[in-house]
Amino acid sequence: MGNVGLLYVGAVLVINGLMLLGLVEARAAAPLNIFVGGLQVLTPTYLIFTSGGDPTVVLSAAGLYLFGFTYLYVAFNLLADLDGTGVGWFSAFVACCALVYAGLNFGRFDDPGFGVIWLYWAVLWALFFLVLGLKREQLTRFTGAFCLLCGVVTGAAPAFLLLTGEWSDHTTTWALVLAVLGVVSLPALYVRFRAHPAPGVPPAAPVPTGAPAAPPTGGAEVRPEASAPRPGTEGRR
């Protein structure tokens, strides 16, 4: 059941990444955040209630709430045009929890593949904190690009490997592949997107990260006062 949820975590990360890159309008991303956020709350609740008190199942399921609450929080921000600092500081909490879960997967659960995946998520949610909580808007596009990558390599790809039974037989291999990809992609994406001009139109609302990117301007002249995303001003055009 959790494997199915992981597939759709990949989907929502892709959409939110595209939003931060300015390719998806912010409010248009809200429905998927609601759908996946709801799924990531219902799934762990079901797993906990049917676990018979098994502490390992409860511990694993508890981590899913981190994602479910993030996506629901993001959706509320998008639809209600709220300031994104709350999502940003909650993301700092999630990033810290993700480090703990990474350690648990390397040790207690003996799954180095997901240990690396949780490290990806710790970095991603830390970027959400920087962009939304600390207003580092210059990192918006870099965060969007990394979010898009995470949607594929930490969500969709491992979900299909788990659903087809290919993950458990090669978990160390997947861990190495993901680790190398992460080490190579982070600096490459930073160089590519850190200096890239920010979208010319202020985002319509915050994402599970920070200020979402605005839709492409279609070549129109960029107004100086709107040259960078401004969390909390979404929708006030």
Secondary structure, DSSP 8 states (H G I E B T S, - for coil): -HHHHHHHHHHHHHHHHHHHTTSS-GGGGHHHHHHHHHHHHHHHHHHHHTTTT-HHHHHHHHHHHHHHHHHHHHHHHHHHT--THHHHHHHHHHHHHHHHHHHHHHTTS--HHHHHHHHHHHHHHHHHIIIIIS--GGGHHHHHHHHHHHIIIIIIHHHHHHHTT-SGGGHHHHHHHHHHHHHHHHHHHHHHHHSS---SS--SS--SSSS------TT----GGGSS--TT-TT--
